[in-house]
């Protein structure tokens, strides 16, 4: 059923003469100018020009990786070989992408490169002391830590004292003293602002580029990993991140690595039509799934793409099988929580269940937080001594700040402003649970802002118009994909069923069709009789029998309500 929203929740933008003038100034289409005026209208012309055509070289050169970048470069230059190298990663997409990138970079100076990624249910989050203690006896000469390790100087210092070279490439917030000089992390620079927010894979990639660690031609063929991880970690799409994603997606469309090519094939994705939505909604969940319920090794093997074609496809099929299992587990838990909230049985923000698999809770927590705009902790036991939890907070909250307040009661913790994880000994859980509930209740949640939309009929948007708008992408965090609005009273809609069973429908608007998936024609008619004002939709490029065409997808039905304002 098509969701609804109030017209009072919209800020409706009407293109005007200023839009035409901006299009002339920027040498772009009027629709693209309208999108820029709606979403970034407070910026000057030069900033908008930079947004359309970001200077990648200038962006990366201005990135401040701190003095550790030079220290890590010096360590790299001091060795002709790093001997037996172990890459210690994390179990999400950023973790496995940075693991693969580190392996492919350090193979240039190593006798052997192996990797280790912890299991959520065995080793917990971040560096595991028991694993690190075994490295000297195992003949490890060099340890590369990616997507974790910033706050583990004490453990890493012991390895350095035993003669092991240590590199860390991370992006997590700083919560402990740094004693290892080769921890490359933009967050350590206390003056770092939004422009410093990049994922761990991008930290490693940018370090290698800035410090000329390997050839830049080699790195251009590794930028797909930075693009995947940037989208997976919902990094803000400022100019540097947009450039990384843009170049990475171009590489994936034209020359994808073997494992990704096989995954696109098995998912039925035409690589030439690859979009941010394909990556975030279909590809990345497959890469994430193994680390959530088994071991992330399957994702690493898929991205490395080693072996025969049969071996690569077997690995990809295993990814998809595990992801289907993850989806089932996630849906069951999300439905359980949703039923509890809507019925009034769940009123607290800290939820615990002994039967929940800890690996899928982060995805469920993100969904609950977004759906209800409320902070949430989901926790479950791991073994008989430890409880692990995942924390999500909406705008106005600080997940890391919450955990920092109770750090002395936690066994381990870490994360970002809006997403964090922790572990706590069972005997401390009751106290920690009470503390978390109190602090989450005190979070002043920022109200959801108005949704900006452009008022335009789909029949007035051409393929070339939409391609010009698409060039403003990639879209995502800090660069939202534009939405469009059509008033019901401006058209005489023709409503028809679609699909063999009629569970979909479309609204014909002149020579265009607004597609309403999972909404019947009868349901659309019922909406029109209940104070309907119009519809929000978005365009999408599609290919049918090798012919390029533009589809218009309905996102929301807009109903009565006092309008908050417009442009």
C-alpha positions in Angstrom: 0.0 0.0 0.0 1.3 3.4 -1.0 2.4 5.4 2.1 0.9 8.8 2.8 2.2 12.1 4.1 0.6 15.5 4.9 1.0 18.4 2.6 2.0 20.4 5.7 5.2 18.2 5.7 6.2 19.4 2.2 8.1 22.4 1.0 6.9 22.7 -2.6 9.4 24.4 -4.9 8.0 26.1 -8.0 10.7 26.8 -10.7 10.8 30.5 -11.5 12.8 33.0 -13.6 15.6 32.6 -11.1 15.8 28.9 -12.1 16.3 29.8 -15.7 19.0 32.3 -14.8 20.8 29.7 -12.7 20.7 27.2 -15.5 22.3 29.8 -17.8 25.0 30.6 -15.2 25.8 26.9 -14.7 25.3 25.8 -18.3 22.9 23.0 -17.2 19.3 22.1 -17.8 16.5 24.0 -16.1 15.5 20.8 -14.2 19.0 20.3 -12.8 19.1 24.0 -11.9 15.8 23.6 -10.1 17.2 20.7 -8.1 20.2 22.7 -7.1 18.1 25.7 -6.2 15.8 23.6 -4.1 18.5 21.6 -2.3 21.5 24.0 -2.2 20.0 27.4 -3.0 22.0 29.1 -0.2 25.3 28.5 -2.0 27.1 30.9 -4.3 27.6 30.2 -8.0 31.3 29.0 -7.6 30.3 26.5 -4.9 27.6 25.2 -7.1 30.0 24.8 -10.0 32.3 22.9 -7.7 29.4 20.7 -6.6 28.6 19.8 -10.2 32.2 19.3 -11.2 34.3 18.6 -8.0 38.0 18.9 -8.3 39.1 15.5 -7.1 42.8 16.3 -6.9 42.2 19.4 -4.8 39.7 17.6 -2.6 42.1 14.7 -1.8 45.1 17.0 -1.3 43.2 19.1 1.2 42.2 16.0 3.2 43.9 16.1 6.6 45.0 12.6 7.6 47.1 14.0 10.5 50.8 13.5 11.2 50.3 9.7 11.4 50.0 9.7 7.6 53.7 10.7 7.3 54.6 8.3 10.1 52.9 5.4 8.3 54.6 6.5 5.0 58.0 6.5 6.8 57.4 3.0 8.1 56.4 1.9 4.6 59.6 3.4 3.1 61.8 1.9 5.8 61.1 -1.7 4.7 61.9 -3.6 1.6 59.5 -6.3 2.8 57.0 -6.6 5.6 57.4 -10.3 5.8 54.4 -12.2 6.9 51.5 -9.7 7.0 48.2 -10.1 8.7 45.3 -7.8 7.9 42.8 -7.6 10.8 39.5 -6.2 9.6 35.9 -5.8 10.6 32.8 -7.8 9.6 30.7 -5.1 7.7 31.2 -3.9 4.1 33.6 -1.2 5.0 35.6 -3.8 7.0 35.8 -6.3 4.2 36.5 -3.7 1.5 39.3 -2.2 3.6 40.6 -5.7 4.3 40.7 -6.5 0.5 42.3 -3.1 -0.3 45.0 -3.6 2.4 45.8 -7.1 1.1 46.1 -5.8 -2.5 48.3 -2.9 -1.5 50.6 -4.7 0.9 51.2 -7.6 -1.4 53.6 -5.3 -3.1 55.9 -5.5 -0.1 55.3 -8.9 1.6 56.3 -12.5 1.6 52.7 -13.5 2.4 49.5 -11.6 3.2 46.6 -13.2 5.1 43.6 -11.8 6.8 41.5 -12.3 9.9 38.0 -10.9 10.5 36.5 -11.6 13.9 33.1 -13.3 14.4 30.5 -11.2 16.1 29.4 -14.1 18.3 32.8 -15.2 19.3 35.3 -12.4 19.2 33.1 -9.3 19.6 33.7 -5.9 18.0 37.2 -4.6 17.3 40.5 -6.1 18.2 40.4 -9.2 20.2 43.3 -9.6 22.8 43.3 -13.4 22.6 43.8 -13.3 18.8 46.6 -10.7 19.0 48.5 -12.6 21.7 49.0 -15.5 19.2 50.5 -13.4 16.4 54.2 -13.4 17.5 54.2 -17.2 17.9 52.4 -17.6 14.5 55.3 -15.8 12.8 53.5 -12.5 12.0 55.9 -9.7 11.1 53.4 -7.0 10.3 49.8 -6.2 11.4 47.5 -4.0 9.3 44.3 -3.1 11.2 41.5 -1.6 9.2 38.1 -0.2 10.3 38.9 -0.6 14.0 41.9 -0.2 16.3 41.9 3.5 17.0 41.2 3.0 20.7 43.3 -0.1 21.2 46.8 1.4 21.6 47.5 -0.6 24.7 47.1 -3.9 22.9 48.9 -2.8 19.8 51.8 -1.4 21.8 52.6 -4.9 23.2 52.9 -6.1 19.6 55.3 -3.3 18.7 57.4 -4.1 21.7 57.8 -7.6 20.3 59.0 -6.3 17.0 55.8 -6.4 14.9 55.2 -3.5 12.5 51.7 -2.0 13.1 49.6 0.1 10.8 46.0 1.2 11.6 43.6 2.8 9.1 40.3 3.7 10.8 37.6 6.4 11.0 36.0 5.7 14.3 35.7 8.4 17.0 38.6 8.7 19.5 37.8 7.7 23.1 41.3 6.7 24.4 44.9 8.0 24.4 46.8 7.4 21.2 50.3 5.9 21.7 50.8 4.3 18.3 52.2 6.8 15.8 50.9 5.0 12.7 47.2 5.1 13.5 45.9 7.0 10.4 42.5 8.4 11.2 41.1 11.8 10.3 39.0 11.9 13.5 42.2 12.1 15.5 42.6 15.6 14.1 40.5 17.6 16.5 39.9 20.3 14.0 38.4 17.9 11.5 35.0 18.9 10.2 32.5 17.4 7.9 35.0 17.2 5.1 37.0 14.7 7.1 34.2 12.2 7.4 35.3 9.3 5.2 35.0 5.5 5.7 38.0 3.3 6.7 38.4 2.0 3.1 38.6 5.6 1.9 41.2 6.5 4.6 43.5 3.7 3.4 42.9 4.5 -0.3 43.5 8.2 0.2 46.6 7.6 2.3 48.0 5.4 -0.4 47.2 8.1 -3.0 48.5 11.1 -1.0 51.7 9.4 0.1 52.4 7.7 -3.3 52.5 4.3 -1.7 51.6 2.5 -4.9 51.0 3.7 -8.4 48.0 5.9 -8.9 47.1 3.8 -11.9 46.8 0.8 -9.6 44.7 2.8 -7.1 42.3 3.8 -9.9 41.4 0.1 -10.2 40.8 -0.1 -6.5 38.5 2.8 -6.1 35.4 0.5 -6.4 36.2 -0.7 -2.9 36.1 2.9 -1.5 32.8 3.6 -3.4 31.1 0.4 -2.0 32.3 1.2 1.6 31.3 4.9 1.4 27.7 4.0 0.4 27.5 1.1 2.9 28.6 3.3 5.8 26.2 6.1 4.8 29.1 8.6 4.7 28.1 12.2 4.0 28.4 12.8 0.2 30.6 15.9 0.3 32.7 16.5 -2.8 35.5 14.0 -1.9 33.1 11.2 -1.1 31.0 12.0 -4.2 34.1 11.8 -6.3 35.2 8.4 -4.9 31.7 7.0 -5.4 31.3 8.5 -8.9 34.7 7.1 -10.0 34.1 3.8 -8.3 30.7 3.3 -9.8 32.0 4.1 -13.3 34.7 1.4 -12.7 32.0 -1.1 -11.6 29.9 -0.3 -14.7 32.7 -0.7 -17.2 35.2 -3.0 -15.7 33.9 -4.7 -12.5 36.1 -7.0 -10.5 35.3 -10.7 -11.0 33.3 -11.2 -7.8 31.2 -8.1 -8.3 30.5 -9.0 -11.9 29.3 -12.4 -10.8 27.2 -10.8 -8.1 25.6 -8.4 -10.5 24.9 -11.3 -12.8 23.3 -13.4 -10.1 21.2 -10.5 -8.9 20.0 -9.7 -12.4 21.6 -6.2 -12.4 22.8 -4.8 -15.8 26.2 -3.4 -14.9 25.7 -0.5 -17.4 22.6 0.6 -15.5 24.2 0.3 -12.0 22.9 2.9 -9.6 23.4 3.9 -6.0 20.1 2.2 -5.2 21.3 -1.1 -6.7 24.4 -1.0 -4.5 22.7 0.1 -1.2 19.6 -2.1 -1.5 20.8 -5.2 -3.2 24.6 -5.6 -3.5 25.8 -4.3 -0.1 23.2 -6.3 1.9 24.7 -9.5 0.3 28.3 -8.4 1.2 27.1 -7.5 4.8 25.2 -10.7 5.4 28.0 -13.2 6.2 29.5 -11.1 8.9 26.1 -10.7 10.5 25.2 -14.4 11.0 28.3 -16.5 10.2 31.8 -15.3 9.2 32.6 -12.4 6.9 35.2 -14.5 5.0 32.6 -15.2 2.2 32.4 -11.5 1.4 36.2 -11.1 1.4 36.6 -14.1 -1.0 33.9 -12.7 -3.3 35.7 -9.3 -3.6 39.1 -11.0 -4.0 37.6 -13.0 -6.8 40.3 -15.7 -6.8 40.0 -19.1 -8.4 38.0 -20.5 -11.3 34.8 -18.9 -12.6 32.9 -21.8 -10.9 34.5 -21.0 -7.6 33.7 -17.3 -7.8 30.0 -18.0 -8.7 29.8 -20.6 -5.9 31.0 -17.9 -3.5 28.5 -15.4 -4.8 25.7 -17.9 -4.5 26.7 -18.6 -0.9 26.5 -14.8 -0.3 23.0 -14.7 -1.6 21.9 -17.7 0.4 23.2 -16.2 3.6 21.5 -12.9 2.8 18.2 -14.6 2.4 18.6 -16.1 5.8 19.5 -12.7 7.2 16.5 -11.2 5.7 14.2 -13.7 7.3 15.8 -13.3 10.7 15.6 -9.5 10.4 12.0 -9.4 9.3 10.9 -11.7 12.1 12.6 -9.5 14.8 11.4 -6.2 13.2 7.8 -7.5 13.0 8.0 -8.5 16.7 9.2 -5.1 17.7 6.8 -3.3 15.4 3.8 -5.2 16.8 5.0 -4.4 20.4 5.3 -0.7 19.7 2.0 -0.3 17.8 0.1 -2.3 20.4 1.6 -0.3 23.3 3.3 -3.3 24.9 6.8 -1.8 24.2 7.3 1.6 25.7 11.0 1.5 26.6 13.9 2.2 24.3 16.2 -0.6 25.5 15.1 -4.0 24.3 16.6 -7.3 25.3 15.8 -10.9 24.1 17.8 -14.0 24.8 16.8 -15.6 21.5 17.9 -12.8 19.2 20.9 -13.4 17.1 23.2 -10.5 17.8 24.5 -10.3 14.2 21.3 -9.0 12.7 20.3 -6.5 15.5 22.2 -3.5 14.0 20.0 -3.6 10.9 16.8 -4.0 12.9 17.9 -1.1 15.2 18.5 1.2 12.2 15.0 0.3 10.9 13.3 0.9 14.2 15.1 4.2 14.8 14.2 5.5 11.3 10.6 4.3 11.4 9.7 5.7 14.8 12.3 8.6 15.0 13.4 7.3 18.4 16.7 6.1 19.9 16.8 2.4 20.5 19.1 -0.3 22.0 18.7 -3.9 21.0 20.7 -6.4 23.0 21.2 -10.1 23.4 23.5 -12.5 25.2 26.6 -14.0 23.6 27.6 -17.1 25.6 27.0 -17.2 29.3 29.0 -14.1 30.4 28.5 -11.3 28.0 25.7 -9.2 26.6 26.2 -7.3 23.4 24.1 -4.4 22.2 23.7 -2.1 19.3 22.6 1.6 19.7 21.0 3.8 17.1 19.9 7.4 17.7 18.1 9.9 15.4 19.1 13.5 14.6 19.8 15.3 17.9 21.4 12.3 19.6 25.0 11.2 20.0 25.4 7.4 20.2 29.2 7.5 21.1 28.5 10.2 23.6 25.9 8.1 25.4 28.3 5.1 25.6 31.2 7.4 26.7 29.1 8.4 29.8 29.0 4.7 31.0 32.3 3.6 29.5 33.7 2.3 32.9 30.8 -0.1 33.2 31.3 -1.5 29.7 33.5 -4.3 28.6 34.0 -2.7 25.1 32.4 -0.1 23.0 32.8 2.0 19.9 31.0 3.5 16.8 29.8 6.7 15.3 27.6 9.6 16.2 24.4 7.9 15.2 25.4 4.2 15.5 27.4 2.4 18.1 27.9 -1.0 19.7 29.0 -2.3 23.0 29.5 -5.3 25.2 28.9 -5.6 28.9 29.4 -8.4 31.5 26.1 -9.9 32.5 26.5 -8.9 36.1 26.6 -5.3 35.1 23.7 -5.4 32.6 20.9 -4.3 34.9 22.7 -1.2 35.9 23.8 -0.4 32.3 20.3 -1.0 31.0 18.9 1.5 33.5 21.5 4.0 32.6 20.9 3.6 28.9 17.1 3.9 29.3 17.5 7.1 31.4 19.9 8.7 28.9 17.9 7.8 25.8 14.8 9.3 27.4 16.7 12.6 27.9 17.8 12.8 24.2 16.2 15.9 22.6 15.2 14.5 19.2 15.1 17.0 16.4 11.7 16.9 14.6 11.7 15.6 11.1 12.1 18.5 8.8 9.9 19.4 5.8 10.5 17.4 2.6 11.5 19.6 -0.3 9.8 18.6 -3.6 9.7 20.2 -7.1 6.2 20.8 -8.5 6.3 19.4 -12.1 4.3 17.0 -14.1 6.1 13.8 -15.1 5.1 14.4 -18.7 7.3 17.5 -18.6 10.5 15.5 -17.7 12.5 14.1 -20.6 15.3 11.5 -20.5 17.9 14.2 -21.1 16.4 16.2 -18.3 16.8 13.3 -15.9 20.3 12.5 -17.0 21.3 16.1 -16.3 19.8 15.7 -12.8 21.5 12.3 -12.3 24.9 14.0 -13.1 24.5 15.8 -9.8 24.8 12.5 -8.0 25.7 10.1 -6.6 22.8 10.7 -4.2 22.7 9.6 -0.6 23.5 11.1 2.8 24.0 14.9 2.5 22.9 14.8 -1.2 19.4 13.5 -1.2 17.9 12.2 -4.4 15.3 14.8 -5.6 11.6 14.1 -5.3 8.9 15.6 -7.4 5.3 16.6 -6.8 2.2 16.7 -8.9 -1.1 18.2 -7.7 -4.2 16.1 -8.3 -6.2 19.1 -9.4 -3.7 19.9 -12.2 -4.5 16.7 -14.1 -7.4 14.4 -15.0 -5.9 11.1 -13.8 -6.7 7.8 -15.5 -6.1 4.9 -13.1 -5.4 1.3 -14.4 -4.4 -2.0 -12.9 -0.9 -3.4 -13.7 0.5 -6.9 -13.5 -1.2 -10.3 -13.9 -2.8 -10.3 -10.5 -3.6 -6.6 -10.4 -1.7 -5.9 -7.2 0.1 -3.0 -8.9 -1.4 0.0 -10.7 -0.5 3.1 -12.6 -1.9 6.7 -13.0 -1.7 8.0 -16.6 -0.7 11.6 -16.8 -0.8 12.8 -20.4 1.9 10.7 -22.1 3.5 9.5 -18.8 2.6 6.8 -16.2 3.1 7.1 -12.5 3.7 3.5 -11.3 2.2 2.5 -7.9 3.8 -0.8 -6.9 2.0 -2.9 -4.3 -1.0 -0.6 -4.5 -4.1 -1.7 -6.4 -6.2 0.6 -8.7 -9.0 0.3 -6.1 -6.7 1.5 -3.3 -5.7 4.5 -5.4 -9.3 5.4 -6.0 -10.0 5.1 -2.3 -7.1 7.5 -1.6 -8.5 10.0 -4.1 -11.8 10.1 -2.1 -10.1 10.8 1.2 -8.7 14.3 0.9 -5.9 13.5 -1.6 -3.9 16.5 -2.7 -1.4 14.9 -5.0 1.5 12.5 -5.3 5.3 12.5 -4.7 7.3 10.5 -7.3 10.8 10.1 -8.7 12.1 9.2 -12.2 14.1 6.1 -12.9 16.0 5.1 -16.1 15.0 1.7 -17.4 15.8 -0.4 -20.4 13.3 -2.5 -22.2 14.4 -4.6 -25.3 17.6 -2.5 -25.5 15.5 0.8 -25.6 16.2 3.4 -23.0 13.1 4.8 -21.3 12.1 6.8 -18.3 9.8 5.4 -15.6 8.1 7.4 -12.9 7.7 5.7 -9.5 5.2 6.8 -6.9 6.7 7.3 -3.5 3.8 8.8 -1.4 0.3 10.0 -1.6 -0.1 13.5 -0.2 -3.2 14.3 1.9 -4.8 17.3 3.5 -3.0 19.4 6.1 -1.8 22.9 6.7 1.2 23.7 4.5 4.3 24.8 6.4 5.7 26.9 3.5 7.0 26.8 0.0 9.3 28.5 -2.3 
